[in-house]
């Protein structure tokens, strides 16, 4: 998963996306009239002073969507964000990954003060997505110029990130993810000498820890996991680096980026998990309720669905 500049090889996938009404119906631009030729032109004119578009691609470098900064106004220090991802790649962590990348580009390379985006109030899926990631709808404080630009669009809901906001961590203020608890691990700072975090079995978490394991030296962009546990309970945390965790309870799938050593995820039921190493040298530590036992693993998604189906 990464974002990169467009390539003419993206044209077929992009054209397919433009023609998917279900995905494009809430977008500002109307893609109905785009032909394959227009799509090629669109790719060739990728960037200008006011716009930056990036292709979102999977591990095989296949185009899955576009994330953009538009109406970049360096005098005002503002830009607008848009994102569109192909349906097959929804709920797999692509959108959040791409948003974090483009926001980092906006704040670190362009040095803008704020990035704003407008969502159609009927686009419930997008609103849920941003709320899930800890963003609140903005009622005021949208720069006048931006509001003016969208004056004709009714039913607008606005979100924003300002330079300096800890947007990658904002989702960590949530309390749960697909029914798993997100815990704040007790953390004691020492003046100019870092901090110490700790949790205690049967106090801060509801089970005994019989095994600790940790995963390290994983190259950036690698994925692990792709299984659930039948009975083991686990607490997961990332003491160093940045790891995206995708959790799936068989009905919904949500992701969270672990990048704060004082945040833990407690999984106490069969939940499908996938991990993406977003930064090299990131470490994932897990405290498990049982000794290693391969027969506790469900390493096939259909088996996992059947297992939870039979339990209900
Ligand atoms: C989990 C996620 C978050 C052992 O021999 N002992 C152990 O305690 C563990 C955890 C694994 N292994 C063996 C089993 C495999 O031959 O180590 C090998 C790699 O394990 P796996 O492919 O399951 O690794 P991940 O990173 O996909 O998953 C691990 C845990 O296995 C799993 O319980 O929840 O981390």
Boltz pocket constraint, residues with backbone or C-beta under 6 A from the ligand:
constraints:
  - pocket:
      binder: B
      contacts: [[A, 211], [A, 213], [A, 215], [A, 224], [A, 225], [A, 226], [A, 234], [A, 236], [A, 273], [A, 286], [A, 292]]
      max_distance: 6.0
